[in-house]
């Protein structure tokens, strides 16, 4: 038993659909949180998060016996009720899918409480939550708002796909909800699959593809597929979908509506699919704005909190913020199912165990830097460097910041694995790859030679919060978690030369290379950018790197992309960081206090020790 004394210790868990995670809340305060995939190296790992649970307890020096309760983010029984009701009752065509679902549910998913108790070896209380209430709690309780409207939108929880709630001092009140199969998240995923990308990972690609197209199918979507009511409610036309009979979710009538069949992942992208992406993105923006408007009408609040997978659609979130409906829009950085672990723990702590909520001016997420440091997982950086035979220099933070800025200014790509790992899908400077945004060739280099992914995909800028208004139309807002889009300032924009690039597989690579601003590596086709703002108190090292780069170049912006390759989760351990460094064309690795440059290594030392994933993600 740990000597650490706490009033309440709640372990939150999300698992068994995708992106499992664990989070620990002590006396109402967030202590640690992590995705299971970062430990197992299985992207989107859905298994019981055994590694993540061990980590968060270790981070607090807490024994399992000291836990007050474990809070699971949803009700497996309510979810099973939906599966039985929608796939089995009176629906012979769904029998095969039903049998497959039940085959995975009965031995594992339904008995999650028993499995958790078996894991801990103790008869610990296991609380079953509500999926969308967990999302709402993850959005409201850590936010900087004493009261707020809460909007949660995703694929589906138990039955709910969308909810509007009111967060107040006395807790969270659920006001309205939309039920399955009417789901904005599943609609967006259907279009993701239609364009040849994978559900639950390819939605980012669809969003990135949208600015290359025109929303010429928008009217078709609203006329045939999606009804949007004046009150923000929406419904899907079941004639075009096959939720109950096929894992593809849509039918042949859906394909005929757009005149072109589903794209295979191996087929080249054409303008048709870019226009499809632009159309569903525009439709999503309209629905999210309508829902936000309804949330304001129902609550009267001037602040909005968002969570659920659709809250990771930075374009729609940007549209809500620019609409002026709310003075402040705050998005949970782990808005997807992983964040449900944190929400379940917070809901239990504040609602069931009476822990008082403390509202902080920034937020209570600690910069979302809630995971382990590199050397906390496996072998230390010092031991690994000796084992690999790599030459490294040990520098203090000030010297590391200066060296990083100088290297990027000279054209190098620098990877950083330093400090606690980010919770959520975005790398925020602790597991990041940094580059010069002024280099017109950098976007293609990072996509093809560093990340090994499609060349059309955009990169995000990172900028000190005090400099953000010089480069982007941020107004009074901040974006510490890279969850909103802003436009590059007009005075920095350039008009690319009009060219006919044809409609073959290379079209989007060529279009992406057009210089659209003085920061071409982070400026998307519509002059937007997924901005991360950095403050000195939230991330002192990265703030210092940006300051040094500004002093050297007169530019206070860097490219920031996650430190991983296609098909792999973001690096977690020191070994993950070294292997990713060795598998890519990254020039320099900052690993904790070490500076490791490829130019200073022998050919033998630069040989990777394990395989790297390049599978389509």
C-alpha positions as MATLAB code, in Angstrom:
seq = 'XXXXXXXXXXXXXXXXXXXXXXXXXXXXXXXXXXXXXXXXXXXXXXXXXXXXXXXXXXXXXXXXXXXXXXXXXXXXXXXXXXXXXXXXXXXXXXXXXXXXXXXXXXXXXXXXXXXXXXXXXXXXXXXXXXXXXXXXXXXXXXXXXXXXXXXXXXXXXXXXXXXXXXXXXXXXXXXXXXXXXXXXXXXXXXXXXXXXXXXXXXXXXXXXXXXXXXXXXXXXXXXXXXXXXXXXXXXXXXXXXXXXXXXXXXXXXXXXXXXXXXXXXXXXXXXXXXXXXXXXXXXXXXXXXXXXXXXXXXXXXXXXXXXXXXXXXXXXXXXXXXXXXXXXXXXXXXXXXXXXXXXXXXXXXXXXXXXXXXXXXXXXXXXXXXXXXXXXXXXXXXXXXXXXXXXXXXXXXXXXXXXXXXXXXXXXXXXXXXXXXXXXXXXXXXXXXXXXXXXXXXXXXXXXXXXXXXXXXXXXXXXXXXXXXXXXXXXXXXXXXXXXXXXXXXXXXXXXXXXXXXXXXXXXXXXXXXXXXXXXXXXXXXXXXXXXXXXXXXXXXXXXXXXXXXXXXXXXXXXXXXXXXXXXXXXXXXXXXXXXXXXXXXXXXXXXXXXXXXXXXXXXXXXXXXXXXXXXX';
ca = [
       0.000    0.000    0.000;
       1.361    3.376   -0.993;
       1.934    5.924    1.760;
       0.411    8.602   -0.408;
      -2.786    9.778    1.294;
      -5.671   10.956   -0.859;
      -9.384   11.431   -0.300;
     -10.455    9.993   -3.633;
      -8.430    8.231   -6.299;
     -10.411    7.520   -9.474;
      -8.932    5.566  -12.363;
     -10.765    6.247  -15.634;
     -10.684    3.666  -18.409;
     -11.799    3.656  -22.043;
     -11.395    0.473  -24.059;
     -12.683   -2.159  -26.452;
     -13.727   -0.044  -29.418;
     -10.676    1.945  -30.497;
      -8.002    4.160  -28.940;
      -8.039    2.745  -25.412;
      -6.656    4.877  -22.603;
      -6.370    5.326  -18.843;
      -6.451    8.457  -16.698;
      -5.972    9.086  -12.989;
      -7.749   11.785  -10.982;
      -6.697   12.372   -7.366;
      -8.915   14.540   -5.155;
     -10.514   15.962   -8.304;
      -7.157   16.890   -9.906;
      -5.836   15.366  -13.138;
      -2.540   13.586  -12.461;
      -1.756   11.365  -15.452;
      -3.308   10.014  -18.655;
      -2.069    8.006  -21.623;
      -3.144    6.070  -24.720;
      -2.546    2.319  -24.725;
      -1.249    2.467  -28.315;
       1.835    4.425  -27.235;
       2.975    1.489  -25.092;
       2.000   -1.442  -27.327;
       2.878    0.322  -30.632;
      -0.428   -0.927  -32.092;
      -2.097    2.080  -33.689;
      -5.541    2.702  -32.233;
      -5.131   -0.211  -29.811;
      -8.577   -1.143  -28.477;
      -7.538   -3.675  -25.842;
      -7.881   -3.250  -22.110;
      -5.256   -0.547  -21.406;
      -3.095   -2.573  -19.050;
       0.111   -0.651  -19.808;
      -1.587    2.737  -19.525;
      -3.250    1.758  -16.233;
       0.054    0.632  -14.775;
       1.687    3.857  -15.893;
      -0.861    6.276  -14.379;
      -0.701    4.455  -11.030;
       3.087    4.493  -11.134;
       3.071    8.214  -11.979;
       1.211    8.879   -8.717;
       3.106    6.259   -6.691;
      -0.248    4.666   -5.973;
      -1.027    0.996   -5.353;
      -4.224   -0.492   -6.834;
      -5.554   -1.041   -3.300;
      -5.515    2.716   -2.762;
      -7.997    3.360   -5.578;
     -11.431    4.557   -4.557;
     -12.974    3.224   -7.774;
     -12.414    2.476  -11.426;
     -14.716    4.393  -13.778;
     -15.407    2.878  -17.199;
     -16.384    5.415  -19.853;
     -19.609    3.780  -21.042;
     -22.104    1.014  -20.333;
     -21.338   -2.234  -22.181;
     -24.850   -3.462  -21.425;
     -26.490   -0.404  -23.004;
     -24.217   -0.750  -26.034;
     -25.120   -4.420  -26.359;
     -28.782   -3.424  -26.217;
     -28.232   -1.229  -29.277;
     -26.452   -3.998  -31.157;
     -29.166   -6.515  -30.393;
     -31.968   -4.085  -31.207;
     -30.567   -2.833  -34.486;
     -28.806   -5.862  -35.951;
     -30.838   -8.848  -34.864;
     -34.501   -8.024  -34.306;
     -36.434   -8.608  -37.534;
     -33.356   -8.175  -39.707;
     -32.169  -11.425  -41.272;
     -29.665   -9.609  -43.486;
     -27.812   -8.474  -40.380;
     -27.414  -11.952  -38.891;
     -23.772  -12.340  -39.942;
     -22.767   -8.944  -38.517;
     -24.741   -9.678  -35.346;
     -22.963  -13.001  -34.863;
     -19.582  -11.334  -35.345;
     -20.430   -8.589  -32.846;
     -21.710  -10.998  -30.221;
     -18.623  -13.162  -30.695;
     -16.412  -10.317  -29.491;
     -18.814   -8.928  -26.903;
     -19.618  -11.933  -24.748;
     -16.097  -13.063  -23.740;
     -14.494   -9.615  -23.475;
     -16.507   -6.436  -23.814;
     -19.589   -7.284  -21.775;
     -17.655   -8.421  -18.693;
     -15.279   -5.466  -18.502;
     -15.881   -4.997  -14.747;
     -14.803   -8.569  -14.054;
     -11.764   -8.171  -16.336;
     -10.699   -4.994  -14.540;
     -11.000   -6.634  -11.124;
      -9.030   -9.621  -12.379;
      -6.308   -7.289  -13.652;
      -5.968   -5.501  -10.321;
      -6.427   -8.650   -8.269;
      -8.816   -6.883   -5.917;
     -12.562   -6.466   -5.522;
     -12.421   -2.804   -6.471;
     -15.664   -0.893   -7.227;
     -16.109   -0.552  -11.002;
     -18.485    2.208  -12.089;
     -20.153    2.064  -15.499;
     -20.570    5.478  -17.083;
     -22.432    6.902  -20.030;
     -20.419    7.441  -23.212;
     -21.572   10.973  -23.997;
     -21.658   12.041  -20.357;
     -18.009   10.968  -20.171;
     -17.283   13.103  -23.237;
     -19.186   16.029  -21.701;
     -17.304   15.699  -18.407;
     -13.962   15.589  -20.226;
     -14.886   18.823  -21.984;
     -16.391   20.806  -19.104;
     -14.535   19.926  -15.915;
     -10.980   20.717  -17.125;
     -12.130   23.817  -19.049;
     -11.481   27.382  -17.849;
     -15.228   28.088  -17.583;
     -17.346   28.108  -14.444;
     -20.437   27.539  -16.552;
     -20.692   26.580  -20.210;
     -22.720   24.987  -22.959;
     -21.390   21.528  -23.806;
     -21.627   19.891  -27.226;
     -20.497   16.288  -27.834;
     -20.564   14.758  -31.315;
     -19.100   11.412  -32.441;
     -19.955    8.183  -34.248;
     -22.002    6.502  -31.545;
     -21.793    5.681  -27.849;
     -24.424    3.386  -26.421;
     -27.324    4.945  -28.348;
     -26.419    8.630  -28.398;
     -24.441   10.169  -31.264;
     -24.834   13.849  -30.356;
     -25.648   15.601  -27.095;
     -26.159   19.099  -25.774;
     -25.546   19.666  -22.064;
     -25.207   22.484  -19.562;
     -22.215   22.626  -17.246;
     -22.703   24.487  -13.997;
     -21.332   24.583  -10.474;
     -23.669   21.766   -9.446;
     -22.601   19.475  -12.295;
     -23.624   18.568  -15.829;
     -27.219   18.433  -17.050;
     -27.880   16.589  -20.303;
     -30.514   18.568  -22.220;
     -30.924   17.032  -25.674;
     -29.538   14.164  -27.666;
     -29.699   12.506  -31.086;
     -29.665    8.727  -31.339;
     -28.181    6.105  -33.647;
     -28.346    5.567  -36.595;
     -28.527    9.341  -37.069;
     -24.855   10.144  -36.654;
     -22.765   12.974  -38.058;
     -19.597   11.098  -37.138;
     -20.666    7.967  -38.991;
     -21.754   10.041  -41.993;
     -18.290   11.629  -42.181;
     -16.719    8.182  -41.810;
     -18.880    6.849  -44.669;
     -17.439    9.518  -46.945;
     -13.965    8.748  -45.599;
     -14.389    5.139  -46.724;
     -15.918    6.170  -50.055;
     -12.803    8.231  -50.802;
     -10.530    5.250  -50.136;
      -9.365    5.991  -46.583;
      -9.767    3.939  -43.412;
     -12.476    4.644  -40.861;
     -11.217    5.888  -37.460;
      -7.893    7.033  -38.900;
      -8.549    8.400  -42.388;
     -10.918   11.193  -41.367;
      -7.926   13.524  -41.028;
      -6.996   12.730  -44.621;
     -10.496   13.570  -45.831;
     -10.377   16.866  -43.964;
      -6.955   17.615  -45.473;
      -8.181   16.745  -48.964;
     -11.253   19.023  -48.772;
      -9.529   22.348  -49.612;
      -8.365   20.866  -52.933;
     -11.979   20.503  -54.055;
     -15.214   22.410  -54.494;
     -18.403   21.534  -52.552;
     -20.388   20.783  -55.701;
     -22.206   17.865  -54.027;
     -23.369   19.894  -51.023;
     -26.936   20.263  -52.297;
     -27.090   16.533  -53.073;
     -26.022   15.711  -49.515;
     -28.749   17.869  -47.993;
     -31.392   16.857  -50.523;
     -30.795   13.095  -50.383;
     -28.707   12.054  -47.396;
     -29.026   14.509  -44.550;
     -31.935   16.523  -43.159;
     -30.987   19.468  -40.941;
     -33.758   20.983  -38.828;
     -34.043   24.610  -37.749;
     -33.444   23.509  -34.151;
     -30.082   21.887  -35.023;
     -31.446   18.355  -35.021;
     -30.501   16.194  -37.986;
     -31.422   12.832  -39.486;
     -29.909   10.541  -42.118;
     -31.884    8.996  -44.952;
     -31.781    5.221  -44.234;
     -32.338    4.410  -47.931;
     -28.630    5.110  -48.600;
     -27.055    3.363  -45.635;
     -26.385   -0.209  -44.561;
     -25.445    0.209  -40.897;
     -27.253   -2.984  -39.936;
     -26.046   -5.270  -42.725;
     -22.560   -4.197  -43.786;
     -19.407   -2.875  -42.095;
     -19.112   -0.486  -45.047;
     -22.119    1.437  -43.632;
     -23.454    2.607  -47.026;
     -25.010    0.780  -49.974;
     -24.842    0.805  -53.775;
     -27.496    3.495  -53.965;
     -25.098    5.796  -52.094;
     -22.438    5.200  -54.744;
     -24.886    5.721  -57.612;
     -25.855    9.057  -56.081;
     -22.355   10.374  -56.793;
     -21.864    8.592  -60.102;
     -18.475    7.083  -59.258;
     -17.772    3.902  -57.247;
     -15.835    3.734  -54.002;
     -12.148    4.439  -54.509;
      -9.697    1.677  -53.692;
      -6.802    2.736  -51.486;
      -4.452    1.762  -54.330;
      -6.207    3.900  -56.932;
      -5.048    7.473  -57.595;
      -7.028   10.334  -56.144;
      -8.993   12.350  -58.689;
     -10.753   15.675  -58.520;
     -14.061   13.888  -57.979;
     -12.976   12.669  -54.545;
     -11.565   16.077  -53.604;
     -14.948   17.591  -54.451;
     -16.649   14.885  -52.371;
     -14.352   15.763  -49.438;
     -15.089   19.468  -49.822;
     -18.821   18.772  -49.898;
     -19.028   16.629  -46.760;
     -16.739   19.049  -44.934;
     -19.033   21.946  -45.830;
     -22.049   19.915  -44.690;
     -20.311   19.066  -41.405;
     -19.539   22.747  -40.828;
     -23.209   23.637  -41.296;
     -24.454   20.924  -38.935;
     -21.895   21.778  -36.255;
     -22.819   25.465  -36.477;
     -26.507   24.596  -36.157;
     -25.795   22.415  -33.129;
     -23.684   25.140  -31.528;
     -26.482   27.635  -32.107;
     -28.950   25.262  -30.464;
     -26.599   24.756  -27.508;
     -26.468   28.498  -26.995;
     -30.265   28.806  -27.217;
     -30.791   26.073  -24.643;
     -28.187   27.264  -22.134;
     -27.797   31.003  -22.694;
     -24.051   30.577  -22.152;
     -21.282   32.581  -23.822;
     -18.738   29.744  -23.543;
     -18.801   26.403  -25.365;
     -16.968   23.176  -24.496;
     -16.573   20.443  -27.117;
     -15.668   16.745  -27.119;
     -16.317   13.593  -29.147;
     -14.503   12.509  -32.284;
     -16.129   15.172  -34.480;
     -14.715   17.835  -32.130;
     -11.327   16.912  -33.635;
     -12.546   18.335  -36.940;
     -10.524   21.527  -36.648;
     -12.197   23.118  -39.665;
     -15.669   22.911  -38.116;
     -14.373   24.073  -34.736;
     -12.738   27.034  -36.453;
     -16.030   27.849  -38.150;
     -17.841   27.840  -34.803;
     -15.263   30.147  -33.248;
     -15.308   32.567  -36.187;
     -19.116   32.681  -36.112;
     -19.019   34.744  -32.927;
     -21.749   32.625  -31.321;
     -19.553   32.222  -28.257;
     -16.889   34.341  -26.625;
     -14.816   31.241  -25.964;
     -14.640   27.776  -27.523;
     -12.665   25.159  -25.591;
     -12.023   21.684  -26.986;
     -10.834   18.737  -24.900;
      -7.401   17.902  -26.406;
      -8.191   14.168  -26.163;
     -11.636   14.686  -27.648;
     -12.008   11.151  -29.033;
     -12.687    7.944  -27.145;
      -9.348    8.104  -25.320;
     -10.606   11.239  -23.603;
     -13.588    9.282  -22.329;
     -11.270    7.729  -19.742;
     -10.545   11.146  -18.278;
     -14.180   12.198  -18.479;
     -15.363    9.072  -16.647;
     -12.865    9.696  -13.845;
     -13.788   13.380  -13.533;
     -17.514   12.667  -13.582;
     -17.116   10.126  -10.791;
     -14.863   12.397   -8.724;
     -17.057   15.500   -8.928;
     -20.544   14.034   -9.208;
     -20.423   10.809   -7.199;
     -17.708   11.544   -4.649;
     -18.298   15.263   -4.173;
     -14.819   16.508   -4.988;
     -14.942   20.301   -5.450;
     -14.109   21.614   -8.899;
     -11.342   24.199   -9.208;
     -11.655   26.461  -12.269;
      -8.325   27.742  -13.573;
      -7.769   30.665  -15.934;
      -6.016   28.567  -18.595;
      -7.449   25.125  -17.978;
      -6.732   22.128  -15.768;
      -5.120   19.894  -18.411;
      -1.493   20.745  -17.540;
      -0.869   21.411  -21.213;
      -2.167   17.862  -21.873;
       1.370   16.718  -21.033;
       0.162   13.852  -18.870;
       2.136   10.842  -20.104;
       5.554    9.363  -19.282;
       8.936   10.835  -20.137;
      10.949    8.825  -22.708;
      13.235    7.129  -20.187;
      10.335    6.097  -17.945;
       9.488    3.405  -20.486;
      12.067    0.653  -20.900;
      15.745    1.473  -21.096;
      17.055    4.947  -20.361;
      18.281    7.252  -23.103;
      21.812    7.050  -21.687;
      21.904    3.242  -21.865;
      20.350    3.112  -25.330;
      22.788    5.615  -26.815;
      25.683    3.494  -25.570;
      24.058    0.302  -26.883;
      23.419    1.806  -30.326;
      26.900    3.320  -30.482;
      25.502    6.793  -31.175;
      27.474    9.942  -30.500;
      25.542   12.489  -28.455;
      26.128   15.789  -26.701;
      24.547   16.474  -23.327;
      23.201   20.046  -23.162;
      21.077   22.109  -20.816;
      17.684   23.388  -22.001;
      18.973   26.798  -23.050;
      21.730   25.281  -25.199;
      19.313   22.712  -26.643;
      16.874   25.462  -27.605;
      19.631   27.475  -29.296;
      20.967   24.454  -31.161;
      17.494   23.384  -32.283;
      16.639   26.820  -33.628;
      19.984   27.102  -35.430;
      19.627   23.657  -37.013;
      16.112   24.334  -38.290;
      17.194   27.742  -39.594;
      19.939   26.021  -41.601;
      17.426   23.668  -43.249;
      17.617   20.660  -40.940;
      14.641   18.661  -39.677;
      14.763   18.204  -35.890;
      12.775   15.655  -33.886;
      12.068   16.225  -30.204;
      11.333   13.559  -27.574;
      11.577   15.472  -24.336;
       9.381   15.751  -21.256;
       6.010   14.168  -20.580;
       4.125   12.678  -23.515;
       1.003   14.351  -24.878;
      -2.484   13.002  -24.125;
      -4.585   13.272  -27.265;
      -3.821   12.817  -30.957;
      -1.689   15.950  -31.390;
       2.033   16.301  -30.762;
       2.433   19.587  -28.905;
       6.201   19.952  -28.765;
       7.216   16.994  -26.581;
       6.970   14.325  -29.319;
       7.311   16.573  -32.349;
       9.195   17.017  -35.594;
      10.182   20.627  -36.272;
      11.105   22.290  -39.564;
      11.344   25.649  -41.322;
       7.940   26.815  -42.637;
       9.558   29.247  -45.098;
      11.027   26.429  -47.207;
       8.734   25.720  -50.215;
      10.062   22.153  -50.505;
       9.584   21.259  -46.843;
       5.930   20.145  -47.071;
       6.710   17.496  -49.689;
       9.935   16.402  -47.966;
       8.204   15.856  -44.629;
       5.287   13.991  -46.192;
       7.248   11.650  -48.450;
      10.622   11.162  -46.751;
       9.920   11.735  -43.076;
       6.306   10.723  -42.478;
       5.984    8.390  -45.501;
       2.440    9.558  -46.230;
       0.403   11.241  -48.967;
       2.056   14.365  -50.358;
      -1.104   16.476  -50.276;
      -1.483   16.429  -46.491;
      -0.915   19.734  -44.689;
       1.346   20.547  -41.757;
       0.603   22.656  -38.718;
       2.419   25.751  -37.480;
       3.557   26.317  -33.914;
       3.960   29.934  -32.773;
       4.425   31.831  -29.531;
       1.088   33.153  -28.348;
       2.404   36.725  -28.296;
       3.404   36.433  -31.976;
       0.356   34.563  -33.305;
      -1.529   37.701  -34.375;
       1.374   38.738  -36.608;
       0.928   35.682  -38.818;
      -2.622   34.401  -38.352;
      -6.132   35.799  -37.977;
      -6.478   34.513  -34.417;
      -8.146   37.573  -32.923;
      -8.284   37.311  -29.117;
      -8.212   33.518  -29.157;
      -5.526   30.977  -28.347;
      -5.070   27.417  -29.582;
      -2.694   25.560  -27.244;
      -3.837   22.116  -28.375;
      -3.757   22.576  -32.160;
      -7.521   22.029  -32.429;
      -8.625   25.079  -34.410;
      -7.913   26.501  -37.858;
      -7.066   30.123  -38.535;
      -6.283   31.902  -41.787;
      -2.849   33.232  -42.677;
      -2.862   37.041  -42.549;
      -3.717   38.609  -45.956;
      -0.445   40.529  -46.119;
       1.478   37.232  -46.038;
      -0.540   35.517  -48.762;
       0.646   34.971  -52.335;
      -1.448   34.123  -55.380;
      -0.147   30.948  -57.059;
       0.177   30.797  -60.806;
      -2.805   29.141  -62.475;
      -1.812   25.845  -64.075;
      -3.565   22.846  -65.555;
      -2.318   19.901  -63.513;
      -4.661   17.392  -65.149;
      -6.533   14.835  -63.063;
      -4.055   12.023  -62.550;
      -2.553   10.640  -59.368;
       0.133   13.358  -59.215;
      -2.298   16.247  -59.388;
      -2.528   16.954  -55.667;
       1.210   16.605  -55.123;
       1.744   19.307  -57.748;
      -0.978   21.573  -56.397;
       0.431   21.242  -52.889;
       3.789   22.560  -54.070;
       2.360   25.895  -55.165;
       3.603   28.698  -52.940;
       0.608   30.388  -51.314;
       2.273   32.517  -48.652;
       5.594   33.503  -47.155;
       5.106   30.425  -44.936;
       4.426   27.878  -47.689;
       5.079   24.714  -45.653;
       2.139   25.403  -43.296;
      -0.302   27.224  -45.591;
      -3.096   25.004  -46.911;
      -4.900   25.477  -50.224;
      -7.519   27.794  -48.716;
      -4.885   29.800  -46.754;
      -5.867   28.059  -43.524;
      -3.546   26.559  -40.919;
      -4.096   24.340  -37.871;
      -2.322   26.650  -35.442;
      -0.753   25.759  -32.102;
      -0.048   28.699  -29.816;
       2.621   28.317  -27.121;
       2.967   30.225  -23.875;
       6.071   30.402  -21.706;
       4.330   28.914  -18.671;
       2.664   26.041  -20.536;
       5.692   24.922  -22.574;
       8.871   26.833  -21.634;
      11.280   24.802  -23.788;
       9.307   25.135  -27.014;
       8.626   28.796  -26.265;
      12.386   29.308  -25.992;
      13.056   27.425  -29.248;
      10.597   29.687  -31.062;
      12.185   32.770  -29.546;
      15.652   31.678  -30.648;
      14.388   30.899  -34.164;
      12.766   34.330  -34.351;
      16.025   36.006  -33.310;
      17.954   34.116  -35.982;
      15.504   34.430  -38.882;
      12.950   37.136  -38.106;
      10.277   34.420  -38.341;
       8.539   33.259  -35.133;
       6.796   30.218  -36.665;
       7.903   26.586  -37.031;
       6.392   23.517  -38.652;
       5.239   21.091  -35.950;
       4.175   17.560  -36.859;
       3.934   14.421  -34.751;
       7.069   12.339  -34.247;
       6.065    9.074  -35.931;
       5.864    7.461  -39.344;
       2.817    6.297  -41.233;
       1.154    3.345  -39.565;
       2.778    3.882  -36.152;
       1.597    5.728  -33.045;
       3.512    8.767  -31.840;
       6.789    7.734  -30.213;
       6.702    7.164  -26.469;
       9.924    5.598  -25.191;
      13.536    6.566  -25.790;
      13.890    3.466  -27.966;
      10.829    4.469  -30.043;
      12.395    7.869  -30.612;
      15.766    6.436  -31.650;
      14.214    3.919  -34.042;
      11.990    6.517  -35.702;
      14.996    8.827  -36.008;
      17.028    6.092  -37.690;
      14.214    5.073  -40.078;
      13.559    8.574  -41.430;
      15.437   11.477  -42.950;
      15.256   13.468  -39.706;
      18.637   15.192  -39.324;
      18.785   15.717  -35.572;
      17.144   14.135  -32.532;
      16.690   15.942  -29.236;
      16.216   13.045  -26.801;
      15.681   14.374  -23.304;
      18.935   16.263  -22.591;
      20.845   14.751  -25.530;
      21.604   16.283  -28.938;
      22.104   13.553  -31.575;
      23.033   14.582  -35.130;
      23.130   12.078  -37.978;
      26.054   13.881  -39.558;
      28.164   12.962  -36.519;
      27.411    9.202  -36.619;
      29.167    6.232  -38.191;
      27.287    4.245  -40.857;
      27.072    1.263  -38.495;
      25.447    3.314  -35.727;
      22.764    4.554  -38.124;
      21.354    1.075  -38.754;
      17.882    0.579  -37.197;
      17.397   -2.351  -34.836;
      13.707   -3.063  -35.494;
      11.206   -2.842  -38.337;
       9.173    0.279  -38.939;
       5.495    0.352  -39.908;
       4.643    1.844  -43.274;
       1.180    0.309  -43.620;
      -1.691    2.519  -44.612;
      -3.183    4.096  -41.521;
];
